[in-house]
Amino acid sequence: MTEALPVPAPVDGSAQAQGATALPPGIALPALCEALLFVAAAPTSAEELAKAVGMPSDAINGALDELAVALAASGRGLRLQRHGDRYALTSAPPAARIIARFLGLHRTERLSPAALETLAIVAYRGPVTRGEIEAIRGVDSSGVVQTLLARELIEALGRRSSVGQPVEYAVTANFLRHFGLASLAELPPLGEVNGRSVEETWDERSLGAREKERAPLPETEPSG
């Protein structure tokens, strides 16, 4: 029988102390957030969780921080993933190779070197325009941008307030899942990428192509 994840109870000064809705008996706020994220059909914001629970967003944010620590420290197969202001439960990066085998993901699904290079540019320098991508790569990138959009690894954020109003692109929550990242803060430092080929670095991070276990990456902020 699977054991329930032990998580800390809400600390003093939590939403309960502020007169918010009482929690159901036998469950702490971090565990309740975990349950809601487990059944959520899409990444969910702290505000949406707060509305469901009947507590302030600050209390939910604190509970999500506790949940992230508890999941990472427990050695379980789930991690809390954050993309912008939204959260989701995702599989732990060390399980990626076995998950790929279980789901029947094949090496033919790997991204091309051009796609990996473009994706790295968007991840580290985004939001970026297609013109900026092409200035860095030195070649037309319209086709590879469309490929990444179709695979939902990047998304159009809107138009920049500049001459021509070009479309700006950024990576998606699906990008984080594909490369086994909890957030953009887990991107390998640019120096690590520049010291090897972009293709080698990102191909190893790909969920569908990973063929060996990798040690956790240091949590560093991506360079602008």
Buried (B, 14 or more C-beta within 10 A) or exposed (E): EEEEBEBBEBEEEBBBEEEBEEBEEEBBBBBBBBEBBEEBEEBBBBBBBBEBBEBBBBBBBBBBEBBBBBBBEBEBEBBBBBBEEBBBBBBBBBBBBEBBEEEEBEEEEBBEBBBBBBBBBBBBBBBBBBEBBBEBBEEEBEEBBEBBBEBEBBBEEEEBEEEEEBBBBBBBBBBBBBBBBBBBEBBBBBEEBEEEEBBEBBBBBBBBBBEEEEEEBEEBEBEE
